[in-house]
């Protein structure tokens, strides 16, 4: 349908204006789309940069976490230590067994030493090596005998005679008759010097005032066993010679 020329003349400005407006709107829309497209392209570029940067960062982190190879000398030492650990693991059962055996041996040894100590305590009570002789008084037969030994070894004639019973002194005086006190002291000390030790083996009580001690005497060459009679008089024990 054709528009009447008069109507066309009337509506043409409106049509032209509408077309201009549409073109302007279309132009603005295109400009808007171009701007959006440019913004999107910029975002894509940034995203690509971020992706590349992230990939580079991940690579660096992986390289940092990756263990560095050991120098040859350290690698050799590591392998040697690993070998020793393996050997020790194989030997562990044997080590445990040896440890248990050692524990049992120590237990037996401690028990033996305890028994030996208890036994020796009694033995040492009645065993007197020469260097241990001392003046122990006359309170018991054993003390009187040790005092006699000490006095004789030191040439102490006074204490030596005081450790001898009155009846036995007669024989002592006869033995050293004609000698001075100094000569007697020297002779007794010389005789005692050869005695290395004395040990009381047994003790026989004859009555409350009489005891016989069986004594083992060690000299420079051998041992000899003798019996010694000790008597108590006035509260003190004294050597009374050999038993009858």
PyMOL commands that set and color helices and strands:
alter all, ss='L'
color gray80, all
select helices_A, chain A and resi 5-65+72-125+130-132+141-153+157-162+166-175+181-193
alter helices_A, ss='H'
color red, helices_A
select strands_A, chain A and resi 127-129+197-207+210-218+223-233+236-239
alter strands_A, ss='S'
color yellow, strands_A
deselect
rebuild
show_as cartoon
